[in-house]
Amino acid sequence: MHRAAPSRTAWPAAPLRLALAPLVVVALAAGLAGGLARAGVGLPAALAGDWLGPAAMAHAFLMVCAFMGTVIGVERAVAVRHPLAFAGPLASGVAGAAALCGWPASAAWLAAAAALAFVAVNVAVVMRQRAAHTVLLLVGALAWAAGCLLHALGALPGAVVPWWFAFLVLTIAAERLEMTRLMRRRRGAAPALHAVLGALLLGAGLSAVWPVEGGVLYGLALAALAAWLLAFDIARRTVRAQGLSRYMAVCLLLGYVWLGVAGCAWTATALGLPWRDAALHALALGFVFGMMLGHAPVILPAVARVKVLFGWPYYLPLVLLHGSLAVRLLAVHADARALAAGAAGNALAIALFAATIAGSALAWGRR
């Protein structure tokens, strides 16, 4: 992400980050628990409560808006270096709590307000640095705002979810553009990317009125974006490096493969095949969370001011995430228990990654 020049005046970034941390943790934990409940995984009686039903109903909302929206919003607010930039992530974090309290309408409008505030922050970023990746970040923010407004107005999930995922996909694509902006690419690479992303946005918009045509276009755009990233991203080179660079490259390349799987499954779902779970979770877990696993060791020191010591344990949650996702998506039609087992493995991988981050931060402190 774009890092702004340090401000000449001090501002209370650390207290704002600390205040939002519990909301992020609650949104992630509740979102994972809701996903496990939807997949048929029985939770211990001590964890079950009145909140579990709303968590299951609002699983996608909690993971995309309350968790990812807040995390990305904090990252952007730190880059902008202005206290008002934290208004968006505060609203999205509170939206997750409202959803768990059984106030879906309030949660939806809080998320819409957060997304609109996020758009304003990205406008400020573009005005400060006009570049391809900052403009793409702004487009991603607009996609999130469109999805949240549709959700608040009572639109069906088929019209909302493509916009929410477009927000995440465009944000990741912008991150990769920034990371590789100094690379020389073959002629026609940039126009091809613009065409793919334009098709993605068009597919998201058409999904509300023509679900089949819009879904097919959306899925094909996801698959085309995966091919573009595999062809032009620097990860093809850095995978031959060592240490953190190689780990990040492995995360990225595996994520691009899952993005292609998600595109094919999304297209198949639009055509009537029962691949909805594969489409949603290959995209959300294989691609989005795969990117998070790769970028977290670099983003955390910049955003949370937490230094981590990279080592081989980082590969453990990576292997578990992709292995359990493969079990969930490839074996579910042969054995219904595979869905629950895969979902449990997905949640365990995310929890293990959080523990790995904490352990590596402690290891850095001891060292």
Secondary structure, 3 states (H helix, E strand, C coil): CCCCCCCCCCCCHHHHHHHHHHHHHHHHHHHHHHHHHHCCCCCCCCCCCCCHHHHHHCHHHHHHHHHHHHHHHHHHHHHHCCHHHHHHHHHHHHHHHHHHCCCHHHHHHHHHHHHHHHHHHHHHHHHHCCCHHHHHHHHHHHHHHHHHHHHHCCCCHHHHHHHHHHHHHHHHHHHHHHHCCCCCCCCCHHHHHHHHHHHHHHHHHHCCCCHHHHHHHHHHHHHHHHHHHHHHCCHHHHCCCCHHHHHHHHHHHHHHHHHHHHHHHHHHHHCCCCCHHHHHHHHHHHHHHHHHHHHHHHHHHHHCCCCCCCCHHHHHHHHHHHHHHHHHHHCCCCCCHHHHHHHHHHHHHHHHHHHHHHHHHHHHHHC
